[in-house]
């Protein structure tokens, strides 16, 4: 299937579209609802998907996507086996799904129109995907990394506002600022977070 193209469609006037890619639908919906509650001067369109590529048959009605957010839940999922009476860890497939999805994204998106959102990194004893692995992936694709605990309302609101600002820039609604220059400034934003975790 063809890669999701960055500039195949004309931008919409006073409108911007973000695509949230992730395997946890609850987290996607919570973040989307929080973003939509924020008052902005432009219309916000939010699309959710578990993975890429997107269905080709709907491409003609799909708006131009201005920003792609890959949501990676690094927290492991604990399950209980009733037969043995023991807990076991079912590792999240989120990271592998994201890696596969990245192969279906046009290279032009990585000129400031992609970011990675890491969820669950604060609970160090429950992490199934090493945060450094995510950071290396983001470095490979020259894209910034944000961290969020979606269950925490204040953090979710703060993240939603950051993403909306990025979306506004990626859609070209901020004069004098390009998505590429803004992404470059954010490229190492995870360093402060790493020092907190030590």
N, C-alpha and C positions, 0 to 999 in steps of 0.2 A: 504493500500500500504506500501511497505517496506521503511524504512528510508533511506535517502541519506547517503551512507557509505563513511567514510573518507579514508579508506585504502584498499578498495576492488580492486583497480587497481594499477598497477605499475606506478611510476613517469616517465614522459617523459624527455629525455635528453635535457638539455639546454632550457627547456620550462616550463611555469607555467600557470595555469588556475584559473581565478577568476569568481565567480558567483555573479552577482548583482541582489538582490531580492528587488522589490519595485513596487508600483502601478503607479508611475509617469514615463511613458516611456520617456518623454522629458528629465527629469533629468538623467535617466539612460544613455540615448544616449549621452548627453552632457559630462557626467563624463567619459564614455567609450572612446569617441573621444579624450578627453584631455589625458587620460592615454596612448592611443596608439600613441600620438604625442611625448611622452617622449622617449628619446633614452635609451635603456637598452641593456645589454649584453645577454639577453635571450629573447626567443620568448614569447609574451604575448597573451594569449587566453582569451577573455572576452565573457561570456554568460549572457544573460539577461532573467529574468523571472518575472512575476507578483507575483507568489506564488509557494509554494511547496505543494505536491510532483511534481517532474519532470515526464514527460511521460515515462513509463517503456519500451515502444516499441523502444525508441531511446537510451536506455542505452548502447547497444553494440558499438555504434559509438561515445559515449560521452567520452571525456578525463577525467582523474582523476581531481577532483576539489581540488585545494590547499587552497583556501580561499573563504569563503562566506561573503558577505557584505549585511547586511539587511539595506536598505535605508528607514528611517521613516520620512515622511514629517509631521511635527507637526503643520504646518500652516493650518488654516481653509480656506475653499474655499467660497468666496462670490458670490452669484448668484442674478440675478434680475428677479423678477416676473412681467411680463408685464401686467398681469390682475389686480394686486393690486397696481402696481407702487412702490413696496417696495423691498428693498434688504433683503435677508435672508441668513443665514449661513448653508451651507451644509457640515457637519463635515466629514473630511477625514476618509476613512475606512482603511487607510494605517496601522495604529497600530494594529487593529484587524486582518488584513490579515497576518501581521508579526507574531503575537502571534500564529495564526493557523499554519503558515509555520514552526515555530520552532519545532512543534511536529513531523515533518517529517525529522528531522536532527539527524543523529547518534550521540550518546553522545561523541564519540571520536573527533568530530569536535570542541567540546568546550574545547579541550586541546590546545588552541591558534590559531585555524583556523577559527574563527568567529569574526566579529566585527559589531557594530551597527553604522550607519552613520545618524546623526540627521540633517535634513534640515529645515530651516525656523525658527530656535529658536531665532534669533535676533529680529524679529518683534514681540515683546511681546504682543501687542494689537491684534494680529491676530492668536494667538496660540489656537488650539483646543484640543491638547493633552499636558498635563503638562509634562515638561521636567523631573521632578522627577520620573514620572511614567516610562519613558523610562530608566532612570538610574537604577531604582529598577529592571526592567526586565533584564538589562545587568548584574547587580549584581547576579541575580538568575542563569544566565547562565555563570558566571565567564568570561565575555567577555568585551573588551574595547569599549569605546564610542568615536567617532570622531564627530565634528560639522563642517558643511559646508553650505555656501550659494552658491548654484550651479550657480545662475545667475551672481555672481561676479567672473570674470575671474581669478583674482589673487588668491582668496580663493580656487577656483576649481582646479587650477594648483597645489597649495600647498597640497591640499587633495589628488589629484591624485598621487603626489610624495610619500606621506605617505603610501598610499595604495599599491603602487608598491614596496616600501621597505618591507612592511609587506608580500606581495605576494612572494617576493624573499626569505624571511626567511622561510615562510610556505612551500615553494617548496623545501627547503633544499639546496639552492644555496649559503648560507652564512655559511662558516665553523665556528664551535665553538658557534653558536647561534641557539637555538631551538625555535620553534614557541611558546612553552609553557612559556619559560623564558622571551621571548620578550613580550608576552601578559601580563604576570604578572607585568612587568615594566610599561606597558601602562594602567593597570587596573583602575587607579584612575586619568587618564589624564584629566577627565572632571572637576576636582576641580578648576583648574585655570580658566576655562571657567565660572564656576558658580560665581566666585568672580567678573568677568568682568560684569556680568549681574546685579549685585546688585546696 
